[in-house]
């Protein structure tokens, strides 16, 4: 079993249009690094390496419907069968 990662429309250019992809890792950081090996460029759109390897300010990530900012951020532990949802913040008026 793997971890399902739901991809928002704006990032599907990195997944050849796939709405969801599978990955593996024991933390979100490891999961995103694993995704990067098959979907080049996606990790840089999620993680701000220049800011201490944290989630980008306007990207929300949910682990099984729980906001990871209230858990351990990208250090949050993940397991096979988990579901990760990436949601960019939307602004406008």
DSSP file (Angstrom, degrees, kcal/mol; ACC not computed):
  #  RESIDUE AA STRUCTURE BP1 BP2  ACC     N-H-->O    O-->H-N    N-H-->O    O-->H-N    TCO  KAPPA ALPHA  PHI   PSI    X-CA   Y-CA   Z-CA
    1    1 A X              0   0    0      0, 0.0     2,-0.2     0, 0.0    79,-0.1   0.000 360.0 360.0 360.0 153.8    0.0    0.0    0.0
    2    2 A X        -     0   0    0     78,-0.1    79,-1.9    22,-0.1     2,-0.5  -0.675 360.0 -89.9-129.1-176.8    1.1    3.6   -0.6
    3    3 A X  E     -A   23   0A   0     20,-2.6    20,-2.1    -2,-0.2     2,-0.4  -0.878  36.5-136.9-100.5 127.4    0.1    7.1    0.4
    4    4 A X  E     -Ab  22  83A   0     78,-2.0    80,-3.2    -2,-0.5     2,-0.5  -0.713  16.5-164.9 -85.8 131.3   -2.4    8.8   -1.9
    5    5 A X  E     -Ab  21  84A   0     16,-3.3    16,-2.4    -2,-0.4     2,-0.5  -0.969  10.1-146.7-119.1 117.7   -1.6   12.4   -2.6
    6    6 A X  E     -Ab  20  85A   0     78,-3.2    80,-1.8    -2,-0.5     2,-0.5  -0.719  15.9-150.3 -85.6 128.8   -4.4   14.5   -4.1
    7    7 A X        -     0   0    0     12,-3.1    80,-0.1    -2,-0.5     5,-0.1  -0.852   7.7-131.4-106.2 127.6   -3.1   17.1   -6.5
    8    8 A X    >>  -     0   0    0     -2,-0.5     3,-1.6    78,-0.2     4,-0.7  -0.349  31.0-104.9 -72.5 159.5   -4.8   20.5   -7.1
    9    9 A X  G >4 S+     0   0    0      1,-0.3     3,-1.2     2,-0.2     4,-0.3   0.863 117.9  59.4 -51.3 -42.9   -5.4   21.6  -10.7
   10   10 A X  G 34 S+     0   0    0      1,-0.3    -1,-0.3     2,-0.1     3,-0.3   0.741 110.4  41.9 -64.4 -23.2   -2.6   24.2  -10.6
   11   11 A X  G X4 S+     0   0    0     -3,-1.6     3,-1.8     1,-0.2     4,-0.4   0.439  85.8  94.1-101.9  -1.1    0.0   21.5   -9.8
   12   12 A X  G X<> +     0   0    0     -3,-1.2     5,-3.0    -4,-0.7     3,-0.7   0.677  68.1  76.3 -68.2 -15.5   -1.3   18.8  -12.3
   13   13 A X  G 3 5S+     0   0    0     -4,-0.3     3,-0.5    -3,-0.3    -1,-0.3   0.790  96.4  49.7 -62.0 -25.0    1.2   20.1  -14.9
   14   14 A X  G < 5S+     0   0    0     -3,-1.8    -1,-0.2     1,-0.2    -2,-0.2   0.642 112.1  46.6 -86.3 -16.5    3.8   18.2  -12.8
   15   15 A X  T X 5S-     0   0    0     -3,-0.7     3,-1.8    -4,-0.4    -1,-0.2   0.074 115.7-106.9-113.1  23.0    1.8   15.0  -12.7
   16   16 A X  T 3 5S-     0   0    0     -3,-0.5    -3,-0.2     1,-0.3    -4,-0.1   0.840  81.3 -51.2  53.4  36.2    0.8   14.8  -16.4
   17   17 A X  T 3 <S+     0   0    0     -5,-3.0    -1,-0.3     1,-0.3     2,-0.1   0.399  95.1 151.5  88.1  -2.7   -2.7   15.8  -15.4
   18   18 A X    <   -     0   0    0     -3,-1.8    -1,-0.3    -6,-0.3    -3,-0.1  -0.417  38.0-155.0 -67.4 133.6   -3.2   13.2  -12.7
   19   19 A X  S    S+     0   0    0      1,-0.2   -12,-3.1    -2,-0.1     2,-0.3   0.736  82.1  19.1 -77.7 -24.5   -5.7   14.2  -10.0
   20   20 A X  E     -A    6   0A   0    -14,-0.3     2,-0.3    -5,-0.1   -14,-0.2  -0.996  66.7-175.9-146.6 144.8   -4.0   11.9   -7.5
   21   21 A X  E     -A    5   0A   0    -16,-2.4   -16,-3.3    -2,-0.3     2,-0.4  -0.881  22.2-121.7-133.1 165.9   -0.6   10.1   -7.3
   22   22 A X  E     +A    4   0A   0     -2,-0.3     2,-0.3   -18,-0.2   -18,-0.2  -0.865  33.9 160.1-112.2 148.1    0.9    7.6   -4.9
   23   23 A X  E     -A    3   0A   0    -20,-2.1   -20,-2.6    -2,-0.4     2,-0.3  -0.878  22.7-136.4-149.3-179.2    4.1    8.1   -3.0
   24   24 A X        +     0   0    0     -2,-0.3    10,-0.3     7,-0.3     2,-0.2  -0.954  35.4 114.9-143.9 163.4    5.9    6.7    0.0
   25   25 A X        -     0   0    0     -2,-0.3    53,-0.1     9,-0.1    -2,-0.1  -0.754  58.6-111.2 151.9 163.8    7.9    8.0    3.0
   26   26 A X  S    S+     0   0    0     -2,-0.2    52,-1.7    51,-0.1     2,-0.3   0.591 100.3  28.8 -98.7 -11.7    7.7    8.1    6.8
   27   27 A X  B  > S-E   77   0B   0     50,-0.3     4,-2.3    -3,-0.1    50,-0.2  -0.895  87.6-106.5-134.7 167.4    7.2   11.9    6.9
   28   28 A X  H  > S+     0   0    0     48,-1.7     4,-2.9    -2,-0.3     5,-0.2   0.900 120.9  55.7 -61.3 -39.2    5.6   14.5    4.7
   29   29 A X  H  > S+     0   0    0     45,-2.5     4,-2.0     1,-0.2    -1,-0.2   0.923 110.2  44.9 -59.1 -44.3    9.1   15.8    3.8
   30   30 A X  H  > S+     0   0    0     44,-0.3     4,-2.2     2,-0.2    -1,-0.2   0.873 112.3  52.6 -67.2 -37.2   10.1   12.3    2.7
   31   31 A X  H  X S+     0   0    0     -4,-2.3     4,-2.4     2,-0.2    -7,-0.3   0.932 110.2  46.9 -63.2 -46.1    6.9   11.8    0.8
   32   32 A X  H  X S+     0   0    0     -4,-2.9     4,-2.0     1,-0.2    -2,-0.2   0.871 111.4  51.7 -65.7 -36.1    7.4   15.1   -1.1
   33   33 A X  H  X S+     0   0    0     -4,-2.0     4,-1.0    -5,-0.2    -1,-0.2   0.893 109.8  50.4 -64.6 -39.6   11.0   14.1   -1.9
   34   34 A X  H >X S+     0   0    0     -4,-2.2     4,-0.6   -10,-0.3     3,-0.6   0.913 109.2  50.6 -64.3 -43.0    9.7   10.8   -3.2
   35   35 A X  H >X S+     0   0    0     -4,-2.4     4,-2.7     1,-0.2     3,-1.2   0.886 103.2  60.9 -61.1 -38.1    7.1   12.5   -5.4
   36   36 A X  H 3< S+     0   0    0     -4,-2.0    -1,-0.2     1,-0.3    -2,-0.2   0.813  94.5  63.0 -59.7 -31.3    9.9   14.8   -6.8
   37   37 A X  H << S+     0   0    0     -4,-1.0    -1,-0.3    -3,-0.6     3,-0.2   0.794 119.4  24.4 -66.5 -26.9   11.7   11.7   -8.2
   38   38 A X  H << S+     0   0    0     -3,-1.2     2,-0.3    -4,-0.6    -2,-0.2   0.628 129.7  42.0-108.6 -20.1    8.7   11.0  -10.5
   39   39 A X  S >< S-     0   0    0     -4,-2.7     3,-2.0    -5,-0.2     4,-0.3  -0.636  83.5-152.2-131.2  72.7    7.2   14.4  -10.8
   40   40 A X  T 3  S+     0   0    0     -2,-0.3    -3,-0.1     1,-0.2    -4,-0.1  -0.163  75.7  20.4 -53.8 129.6   10.1   16.8  -11.2
   41   41 A X  T 3> S+     0   0    0     -5,-0.1     4,-0.7     0, 0.0    -1,-0.2   0.133  92.4 100.6 101.7 -18.4    9.3   20.3  -10.0
   42   42 A X  H X> S+     0   0    0     -3,-2.0     3,-0.9     1,-0.2     4,-0.6   0.882  75.5  58.0 -70.0 -37.7    6.4   19.6   -7.7
   43   43 A X  H >> S+     0   0    0     -4,-0.3     4,-3.0     1,-0.3     3,-1.2   0.891 102.1  54.6 -61.1 -40.5    8.4   19.7   -4.5
   44   44 A X  H 34 S+     0   0    0      1,-0.3    -1,-0.3     2,-0.2    -2,-0.2   0.734 104.6  55.3 -66.6 -21.9    9.6   23.2   -5.0
   45   45 A X  H << S+     0   0    0     -3,-0.9    -1,-0.3    -4,-0.7    -2,-0.2   0.620 117.7  34.5 -83.6 -13.5    6.0   24.3   -5.4
   46   46 A X  H << S+     0   0    0     -3,-1.2    10,-2.9    -4,-0.6     2,-0.4   0.782 115.8  50.6-106.4 -41.1    5.1   22.9   -2.0
   47   47 A X  E  <  -F   55   0C   0     -4,-3.0     2,-1.0     8,-0.2     8,-0.2  -0.861  66.5-144.9-110.2 134.9    8.2   23.4    0.1
   48   48 A X  E > > -F   54   0C   0      6,-3.4     3,-1.4    -2,-0.4     6,-1.2  -0.793  18.2-179.1 -95.6  92.2   10.0   26.7    0.6
   49   49 A X  G > 5S+     0   0    0     -2,-1.0     3,-0.8     1,-0.3     4,-0.3   0.784  79.6  59.7 -64.9 -27.8   13.7   25.5    0.8
   50   50 A X  G 3 5S+     0   0    0      1,-0.3    -1,-0.3     2,-0.1    -2,-0.1   0.639 101.2  56.4 -75.3 -13.1   14.9   29.1    1.3
   51   51 A X  G < 5S-     0   0    0     -3,-1.4    -1,-0.3     3,-0.2    -2,-0.1  -0.202 135.4 -74.7-113.1  40.8   12.7   29.5    4.4
   52   52 A X  T < 5S-     0   0    0     -3,-0.8    -3,-0.2     1,-0.2    -2,-0.1   0.804  83.1 -67.3  76.1  29.8   14.1   26.5    6.4
   53   53 A X  S   <S+     0   0    0     -5,-0.8     2,-0.3    -4,-0.3    -4,-0.2   0.959  92.6 144.9  53.9  59.1   12.3   23.8    4.5
   54   54 A X  E     -F   48   0C   0     -6,-1.2    -6,-3.4     1,-0.1    -1,-0.2  -0.754  58.9 -80.0-116.3 166.4    8.8   24.7    5.5
   55   55 A X  E     -F   47   0C   0     -2,-0.3    -8,-0.2    -8,-0.2    -1,-0.1  -0.400  59.1 -97.0 -61.4 142.6    5.5   24.6    3.6
   56   56 A X    >   -     0   0    0    -10,-2.9     3,-1.7     1,-0.1    -1,-0.1  -0.305  35.9-112.5 -59.7 149.4    5.1   27.5    1.3
   57   57 A X  T 3  S+     0   0    0      1,-0.3    -1,-0.1    -3,-0.1    -2,-0.1   0.832 113.1  40.7 -56.6 -39.2    3.0   30.2    2.9
   58   58 A X  T 3  S+     0   0    0     31,-0.1    31,-3.1     2,-0.0     2,-0.5   0.015  96.3  92.6-105.4  28.5    0.1   29.9    0.5
   59   59 A X  E <   -C   88   0A   0     -3,-1.7     2,-0.4    29,-0.3    29,-0.2  -0.987  56.2-162.3-121.3 126.4    0.0   26.1    0.3
   60   60 A X  E     -C   87   0A   0     27,-3.4    27,-3.6    -2,-0.5     2,-0.4  -0.896   4.4-166.4-107.0 136.5   -2.2   24.1    2.7
   61   61 A X  E     -C   86   0A   0     -2,-0.4     7,-2.5    25,-0.2     2,-0.4  -0.984   0.8-164.5-125.6 133.1   -1.6   20.4    3.2
   62   62 A X  E     -CD  85  67A   0     23,-2.7    23,-2.6    -2,-0.4     2,-0.6  -0.957   8.7-157.4-119.7 133.7   -4.0   18.1    5.0
   63   63 A X  E >  S-CD  84  66A   0      3,-2.8     3,-1.5    -2,-0.4    21,-0.2  -0.947  87.0 -21.5-108.3 113.9   -3.2   14.6    6.3
   64   64 A X  T 3  S-     0   0    0     19,-3.4    -1,-0.2    -2,-0.6    20,-0.1   0.912 130.3 -50.4  49.1  46.5   -6.4   12.6    6.5
   65   65 A X  T 3  S+     0   0    0     18,-0.3     2,-0.5     1,-0.2    -1,-0.3   0.557 115.0 117.2  71.4  12.7   -8.4   15.9    6.6
   66   66 A X  E <  S-D   63   0A   0     -3,-1.5    -3,-2.8     2,-0.0     2,-0.2  -0.951  71.7-116.2-113.3 128.6   -6.2   17.4    9.4
   67   67 A X  E >   -D   62   0A   0     -2,-0.5     3,-1.5    -5,-0.2    -5,-0.2  -0.421  17.6-148.1 -63.0 121.5   -4.2   20.6    8.6
   68   68 A X  G > >S+     0   0    0     -7,-2.5     5,-2.5     1,-0.3     3,-1.1   0.667  91.6  74.2 -70.5 -15.2   -0.5   19.6    9.1
   69   69 A X  G 3 5S+     0   0    0     -8,-0.4    -1,-0.3     1,-0.3    -2,-0.1   0.777  98.8  47.9 -65.3 -24.1    0.3   23.2   10.3
   70   70 A X  G < 5S+     0   0    0     -3,-1.5    -1,-0.3     3,-0.1    -2,-0.2   0.400 118.0  44.9 -95.0   1.0   -1.4   22.1   13.5
   71   71 A X  T < 5S-     0   0    0     -3,-1.1    -3,-0.1    -4,-0.2     3,-0.1   0.327 129.0 -54.2-105.6-120.4    0.6   18.9   13.6
   72   72 A X  T > 5 -     0   0    0      1,-0.4     3,-2.1     5,-0.1    -3,-0.2  -0.003  66.6-132.6-116.2  28.3    4.3   18.8   12.9
   73   73 A X  G > <S-     0   0    0     -5,-2.5     3,-1.7     1,-0.3    -1,-0.4  -0.288  80.0 -12.2  57.6-138.0    4.4   20.6    9.5
   74   74 A X  G 3  S+     0   0    0      1,-0.3   -45,-2.5   -21,-0.2    -1,-0.3   0.571 135.1  66.3 -74.7  -5.4    6.5   18.7    7.0
   75   75 A X  G <  S+     0   0    0     -3,-2.1    -1,-0.3   -47,-0.2    -2,-0.2   0.412  73.2 127.4 -89.3   0.9    7.9   16.6    9.8
   76   76 A X    <   -     0   0    0     -3,-1.7   -48,-1.7    -4,-0.1   -47,-0.2  -0.360  65.0-117.0 -60.5 132.6    4.5   15.1   10.3
   77   77 A X  B     -E   27   0B   0    -50,-0.2     2,-0.3   -49,-0.1   -50,-0.3  -0.463  32.7-169.0 -71.4 141.0    4.6   11.3   10.3
   78   78 A X        -     0   0    0    -52,-1.7     2,-0.3    -2,-0.2   -53,-0.1  -0.917   2.5-162.8-128.7 157.8    2.7    9.5    7.5
   79   79 A X    >   -     0   0    0     -2,-0.3     3,-2.2   -77,-0.1   -77,-0.1  -0.918  37.5 -76.2-136.4 160.5    1.8    5.8    7.0
   80   80 A X  T 3  S+     0   0    0     -2,-0.3   -77,-0.2     1,-0.3   -78,-0.1  -0.312 118.9  30.3 -53.9 137.5    0.7    3.5    4.2
   81   81 A X  T 3  S+     0   0    0    -79,-1.9    -1,-0.3     1,-0.3   -78,-0.1   0.262  89.8 130.0  92.9 -11.4   -3.0    4.1    3.5
   82   82 A X    <   -     0   0    0     -3,-2.2   -78,-2.0     1,-0.0     2,-0.4  -0.299  50.7-137.8 -70.1 160.7   -2.9    7.7    4.6
   83   83 A X  E     -b    4   0A   0    -80,-0.2   -19,-3.4    -3,-0.1     2,-0.5  -0.990  14.7-166.7-123.3 128.0   -4.4   10.4    2.3
   84   84 A X  E     -bC   5  63A   0    -80,-3.2   -78,-3.2    -2,-0.4     2,-0.5  -0.955   2.0-164.9-116.1 130.2   -2.6   13.7    1.7
   85   85 A X  E     -bC   6  62A   0    -23,-2.6   -23,-2.7    -2,-0.5     2,-0.5  -0.965   4.9-157.1-117.2 129.1   -4.4   16.7    0.1
   86   86 A X  E     + C   0  61A   0    -80,-1.8     2,-0.4    -2,-0.5   -25,-0.2  -0.916  15.8 177.6-105.1 124.6   -2.5   19.7   -1.2
   87   87 A X  E     - C   0  60A   0    -27,-3.6   -27,-3.4    -2,-0.5     2,-0.2  -0.965  20.1-145.0-130.8 117.4   -4.6   22.9   -1.5
   88   88 A X  E     - C   0  59A   0     -2,-0.4   -29,-0.3   -29,-0.2     2,-0.1  -0.565  32.6-107.8 -74.6 143.3   -3.2   26.2   -2.7
   89   89 A X        -     0   0    0    -31,-3.1     2,-0.5    -2,-0.2    -1,-0.1  -0.470  34.2-145.7 -67.5 142.1   -4.7   29.2   -0.9
   90   90 A X        +     0   0    0     -2,-0.1     2,-0.3     2,-0.0    -1,-0.0  -0.943  20.3 176.5-116.3 131.3   -7.0   31.1   -3.2
   91   91 A X        +     0   0    0     -2,-0.5     2,-0.3     2,-0.0     0, 0.0  -0.877  22.4  99.1-127.7 161.9   -7.4   34.8   -3.1
   92   92 A X              0   0    0     -2,-0.3    -2,-0.0     1,-0.1     0, 0.0  -0.888 360.0 360.0 149.3-178.2   -9.4   37.3   -5.1
   93   93 A X              0   0    0     -2,-0.3    -1,-0.1     0, 0.0    -2,-0.0   0.379 360.0 360.0-165.7 360.0  -12.5   39.2   -5.2
